[in-house]
Amino acid sequence: MAKSPKRSGDVAKPDTPSAAEIEAIIHGTHGDPFAFLGVHEAGAGHVARCFIPGAETVIAHNLAGEPIGELVRHHDAGFFSGPVKLDGVLPVRYRATRGDAEWTITDPYSFWPILGPMDDYFIKEGSHLRLFDKMGAHPIKHQGVDGFHFAVWAPNARRVSVVGDFNDWDGRLHVMRLRRDTGIWEIFAPDVRAGATYKFEIVGPHGELQPLKADPFARRAEMRPKNASVTTPELEQDWDDEAHRKHWASIDQRRQPISIYEVHAGSWQRRDDGSMLSWDEIAARLIPYCVDMGFTHIEFMPVTEHPYDPSWGYQTTGLYAPSARFGEPEGFARFVNGCHKVGLGVILDWVPAHFPTDAHGLRHFDGTALYEHADPRQGFHPDWNTAIYNFGRQEVLSYLINNALYWAEKFHLDGLRVDAVASMLYLDYSRKEGEWIPNEYGGRENLESVRFLQQMNHHVYGSHPGIMTIAEESTSWPKVSQPVHEGGLGFGFKWNMGFMHDTLSYFARDPIYRKYHHQELTFGLLYAFSENFVLPISHDEVVHGKGSMIAKMPGDDWQKFANLRAYYGYMWGHPGKKLLFMGQEFAQWSEWSEARSLDWNLLDYAPHEGMRRLIRDLNFTYRSKPALHARDCEGEGFEWINADDQENSVLAWLRKAPGEKPVAVICNLTPTYHERYELNLPAAGRWREILNTDAEIYGGSGKGNGGRVEAHATGSGWAKAGLTLPPLAVIMLELEQ
């Protein structure tokens, strides 16, 4: 890059570049095009050199359009050079002709770098927390010219070029500048507009040309099956969610009602022709539905860009790009804003555990194992045939941590549910003896992953106090949802996989055998407060031959519906936040498929509509009664009334909160109807039946207590009540006083 001229108007002598350098430029093998192309000092003046394939003549101009020199063609491929009268500062433009054709090119090699030494310092240190504003493709005005700045990490590459529809995918035209301290390549590409497709052309360390790579920091991508990255403006959204964000930043989330509706955006609903809805169309339908149903949050299975629909988004190739399936990124921002305006939170499934091996993705990005471990015992996931991030590389940690911060900052997300945490924590996860490498102490714990998760949670909570992070962790790893400074992983919540396993095992049994498996429902209370738990009935339970929730239930159709209503009543009365996968709220019969819409026509039938109304009422009861949510994660919020009646498969407990009326939850999990079941309650008086899963409005038999139960003092501190227990049902009682 030339410096400013010594004396305005000086002209250099004619420039005669060497044949070797010309050949290197036209074949794309020049080690540093910035040192050769562009405008450079030559004696008392300046020379310009450019490579414009197909051009026959080239005249250099300044930005004002004034000619400053006519260049000489030195090679038929389109290499030109010659003296220029550089009056003022760079950059320059070239007007090229071929026959009757004429076009203008702004010289990308006449611009200064964008990244600076402080960027290098923080990137090298691993403390740069705004990489999403520096890496990838960003529109800027640089030295008076509009264009896009491109930056990509490829430290082992011999050459990196940005190629796209703006340069005919010719890797010789925008060879990038290497910042050697960090291994980052950058270039300002003038005149590139939003909507251009691009990738990176990378020559590996041994001169081998790699498959074209999508931008790891791309904020937009092409619609599958195409996979190029797309230049896009900086996200602009007029946010109307200050009250929503202030609320969640000011309270203890553990003591708030949290009921999550898990959604696969591509199949919740579809258009009549079977195509996917846009974000605006999803917003118009899903937001009012969730508000009416009483859910507090929507959790999306990954909506980051991914090439293969049946991966459901869990094999993502574009962590920074909302999928093109649903429109432009601004549509997703509008969706989140719309949710926040009515008090709904939005959680994104986030996948830092592994990435797919598609040729355009991160695998062997610069010709080496860059983002992944080179050793397959650490870098390849046998369950999913994917690559595993190398958490021992500071640059990889920065890439992922910045991604978590990106979604929180740019899209105002309320939470990240981190997928497959267990696979990250154990070096021997799904591996046999000899197929894994112990840690430095000889153990099976992945200490690098632990440090990553702790750093991620530290930075996310430190900069966005209203956010929540949720771990899908299926083992007994301690302190998953405890603070980092106390030795925990730092998550806000953890999925209670044991609850899901044990309760589904119990409810799938014929009621006649349930008395022999009573402990499957009581055992979970031994550890229910060891973590901040979310009780999940997720997509994983209704795919791969597992059947839908209603299909899991035993008995005839009536019993199936009664069992499922009882299951939901049990779950909403149990300590822990709630999560339910779409379609299960109205008892969809068929197993979920990502390829089609849910079976919404079932709501025309009373049992299914009754199930939907039950979930709605459970949500609003849970939200309106602090006893049911304010101590979800603390032992003081739970007390057994009767845990030992396995013979009748009856369980009863209290949910409590300081200063609030307690709620009694009584479960009768057989078809036997009890007309006067004696039960102790903590206070004498009239207890109101606030919910009964056997109510006719839900499709039940209508058995119950007429809305009231009288409890009589016994002198022991408890009161005795005679209850009607409907068959296969859960009732909730609240003291009226």
Rosetta blueprint (number, residue, H / E / L):
1 M L
2 A L
3 K L
4 S L
5 P L
6 K L
7 R L
8 S L
9 G L
10 D L
11 V L
12 A L
13 K L
14 P L
15 D L
16 T L
17 P L
18 S L
19 A H
20 A H
21 E H
22 I H
23 E H
24 A H
25 I H
26 I H
27 H L
28 G L
29 T L
30 H L
31 G L
32 D L
33 P H
34 F H
35 A H
36 F L
37 L L
38 G E
39 V E
40 H E
41 E E
42 A E
43 G L
44 A L
45 G E
46 H E
47 V E
48 A E
49 R E
50 C E
51 F E
52 I L
53 P L
54 G L
55 A L
56 E L
57 T E
58 V E
59 I E
60 A E
61 H E
62 N L
63 L L
64 A L
65 G L
66 E L
67 P E
68 I E
69 G E
70 E E
71 L E
72 V E
73 R E
74 H E
75 H E
76 D L
77 A L
78 G L
79 F E
80 F E
81 S E
82 G E
83 P E
84 V E
85 K L
86 L L
87 D L
88 G L
89 V L
90 L L
91 P L
92 V L
93 R E
94 Y E
95 R E
96 A E
97 T E
98 R E
99 G L
100 D L
101 A E
102 E E
103 W E
104 T E
105 I E
106 T E
107 D L
108 P H
109 Y H
110 S H
111 F L
112 W L
113 P L
114 I L
115 L L
116 G L
117 P H
118 M H
119 D H
120 D H
121 Y H
122 F H
123 I H
124 K H
125 E H
126 G L
127 S L
128 H L
129 L L
130 R L
131 L H
132 F H
133 D H
134 K L
135 M L
136 G E
137 A E
138 H E
139 P E
140 I E
141 K E
142 H E
143 Q L
144 G L
145 V E
146 D E
147 G E
148 F E
149 H E
150 F E
151 A E
152 V E
153 W E
154 A L
155 P L
156 N L
157 A L
158 R L
159 R E
160 V E
161 S E
162 V E
163 V E
164 G E
165 D L
166 F L
167 N L
168 D L
169 W L
170 D L
171 G L
172 R L
173 L L
174 H L
175 V E
176 M L
177 R E
178 L E
179 R E
180 R L
181 D L
182 T L
183 G L
184 I E
185 W E
186 E E
187 I E
188 F E
189 A E
190 P E
191 D L
192 V L
193 R L
194 A L
195 G L
196 A L
197 T E
198 Y E
199 K E
200 F E
201 E E
202 I E
203 V E
204 G L
205 P L
206 H L
207 G L
208 E L
209 L E
210 Q L
211 P L
212 L L
213 K E
214 A L
215 D L
216 P L
217 F L
218 A L
219 R L
220 R L
221 A E
222 E L
223 M L
224 R L
225 P L
226 K L
227 N L
228 A L
229 S E
230 V E
231 T L
232 T L
233 P L
234 E L
235 L L
236 E L
237 Q L
238 D L
239 W L
240 D L
241 D L
242 E H
243 A H
244 H H
245 R H
246 K H
247 H H
248 W H
249 A H
250 S H
251 I L
252 D L
253 Q H
254 R H
255 R H
256 Q L
257 P L
258 I L
259 S E
260 I E
261 Y E
262 E E
263 V E
264 H L
265 A L
266 G L
267 S L
268 W L
269 Q L
270 R E
271 R L
272 D L
273 D L
274 G L
275 S L
276 M E
277 L L
278 S L
279 W H
280 D H
281 E H
282 I H
283 A H
284 A H
285 R H
286 L H
287 I H
288 P H
289 Y H
290 C H
291 V H
292 D H
293 M H
294 G L
295 F L
296 T L
297 H E
298 I E
299 E E
300 F E
301 M L
302 P L
303 V L
304 T E
305 E E
306 H L
307 P L
308 Y L
309 D H
310 P H
311 S H
312 W L
313 G L
314 Y L
315 Q L
316 T L
317 T L
318 G E
319 L E
320 Y E
321 A E
322 P E
323 S L
324 A H
325 R H
326 F H
327 G L
328 E L
329 P H
330 E H
331 G H
332 F H
333 A H
334 R H
335 F H
336 V H
337 N H
338 G H
339 C H
340 H H
341 K H
342 V L
343 G L
344 L L
345 G E
346 V E
347 I E
348 L E
349 D E
350 W E
351 V L
352 P L
353 A L
354 H L
355 F E
356 P L
357 T L
358 D L
359 A L
360 H L
361 G L
362 L L
363 R L
364 H L
365 F L
366 D L
367 G L
368 T L
369 A L
370 L L
371 Y L
372 E E
373 H L
374 A L
375 D L
376 P H
377 R H
378 Q H
379 G H
380 F E
381 H E
382 P L
383 D L
384 W L
385 N L
386 T E
387 A E
388 I L
389 Y E
390 N L
391 F L
392 G L
393 R L
394 Q H
395 E H
396 V H
397 L H
398 S H
399 Y H
400 L H
401 I H
402 N H
403 N H
404 A H
405 L H
406 Y H
407 W H
408 A H
409 E H
410 K H
411 F L
412 H L
413 L L
414 D L
415 G E
416 L E
417 R E
418 V E
419 D L
420 A L
421 V H
422 A H
423 S H
424 M H
425 L H
426 Y E
427 L L
428 D L
429 Y L
430 S L
431 R L
432 K L
433 E L
434 G L
435 E L
436 W L
437 I L
438 P L
439 N L
440 E L
441 Y L
442 G L
443 G L
444 R L
445 E E
446 N L
447 L H
448 E H
449 S H
450 V H
451 R H
452 F H
453 L H
454 Q H
455 Q H
456 M H
457 N H
458 H H
459 H H
460 V H
461 Y H
462 G H
463 S H
464 H L
465 P L
466 G L
467 I L
468 M E
469 T E
470 I E
471 A E
472 E L
473 E L
474 S L
475 T L
476 S L
477 W L
478 P L
479 K L
480 V L
481 S L
482 Q L
483 P L
484 V H
485 H H
486 E H
487 G L
488 G L
489 L L
490 G L
491 F L
492 G L
493 F E
494 K E
495 W E
496 N L
497 M H
498 G H
499 F H
500 M H
501 H H
502 D H
503 T H
504 L H
505 S H
506 Y H
507 F H
508 A L
509 R L
510 D L
511 P H
512 I H
513 Y H
514 R H
515 K H
516 Y H
517 H H
518 H L
519 Q H
520 E H
521 L H
522 T H
523 F H
524 G H
525 L H
526 L H
527 Y L
528 A L
529 F L
530 S L
531 E L
532 N L
533 F E
534 V E
535 L E
536 P E
537 I E
538 S L
539 H H
540 D H
541 E H
542 V H
543 V L
544 H L
545 G L
546 K L
547 G L
548 S L
549 M H
550 I H
551 A H
552 K H
553 M L
554 P L
555 G L
556 D L
557 D H
558 W H
559 Q H
560 K H
561 F H
562 A H
563 N H
564 L H
565 R H
566 A H
567 Y H
568 Y H
569 G H
570 Y H
571 M H
572 W H
573 G H
574 H L
575 P L
576 G L
577 K E
578 K E
579 L E
580 L E
581 F E
582 M L
583 G L
584 Q H
585 E H
586 F H
587 A L
588 Q L
589 W L
590 S L
591 E L
592 W L
593 S L
594 E L
595 A L
596 R L
597 S L
598 L L
599 D L
600 W H
601 N H
602 L H
603 L H
604 D H
605 Y L
606 A H
607 P H
608 H H
609 E H
610 G H
611 M H
612 R H
613 R H
614 L H
615 I H
616 R H
617 D H
618 L H
619 N H
620 F H
621 T H
622 Y H
623 R H
624 S H
625 K L
626 P H
627 A H
628 L H
629 H H
630 A L
631 R L
632 D L
633 C L
634 E L
635 G H
636 E H
637 G H
638 F E
639 E E
640 W E
641 I E
642 N E
643 A E
644 D E
645 D E
646 Q L
647 E L
648 N L
649 S L
650 V E
651 L E
652 A E
653 W E
654 L E
655 R E
656 K L
657 A L
658 P L
659 G L
660 E L
661 K L
662 P L
663 V E
664 A E
665 V E
666 I E
667 C E
668 N E
669 L L
670 T L
671 P L
672 T L
673 Y L
674 H E
675 E E
676 R E
677 Y E
678 E E
679 L E
680 N E
681 L E
682 P L
683 A L
684 A L
685 G E
686 R E
687 W E
688 R E
689 E E
690 I E
691 L E
692 N E
693 T L
694 D L
695 A L
696 E H
697 I H
698 Y H
699 G L
700 G L
701 S L
702 G L
703 K L
704 G L
705 N L
706 G L
707 G L
708 R E
709 V E
710 E E
711 A E
712 H E
713 A E
714 T L
715 G L
716 S L
717 G L
718 W L
719 A E
720 K E
721 A E
722 G E
723 L E
724 T E
725 L E
726 P L
727 P L
728 L L
729 A E
730 V E
731 I E
732 M E
733 L E
734 E E
735 L E
736 E L
737 Q L
